[in-house]
């Protein structure tokens, strides 16, 4: 069954919050660091990478390659990416219509954005990604764990939501679009840290990070590594 996910206007988000990924602090900074490191884990310095929904381009710092193209449909985000001097090229573009030649990228990455596409457009997005990947090319993405009760509890409180997919549904969608899943890992566990003494937070967070790697179904998000079949 599809699950609800928060719906966002990212152009508005960047206009109001500025470079909010780059400026993240505390838990958000730690979480994003884990997310980005996992997304980049199997990419080499020789790979030509397309980062879709790239925001202000923070993820480029984690990639070992210099051959990076970042796209986002928020003009404000792309202005930030170019102003900050991130390595790579940054373009305003919709990931539902990738304006590149076929078979030119070794890897496509997508951080925490694929769940903003529902049954009406997810296949089209994946076909665009398939088009620009070389045969056997890598598609790495992170996705909300919408099956976790704490995530559902949070989503239930929101006014503006849309439908996204369970892990099983996502696997089936990837398979029918000719993507072979190679590995799934978790990011960090769903822990209630409200009563943890401040001096213990770092220790708990480090333990969470190590455990979640092996327990994707218990984590906030998971990272999926797949390869395209052509």
Secondary structure, 3 states (H helix, E strand, C coil): CCEEEECCCHHHHHHHHCCCCCCCCHHHHHHHHHHHHHHCCCCCCCCCEEEECCCCCHHHHHCCCCCEEEEECCHHHHHHHHHCCCCCEEEECCCCCCCCCCCCEEEEEECCCHHHCCCCCHHHHHHHHHHHEEEEEEEEEEEECCCCHHHHHHHHCCCCEEEECCHHHHHHHHHHCCEEEEEEEECCECCCCCCCCHHHHHHHHHHHHHHHCCCHHHECEEEEEEEECC
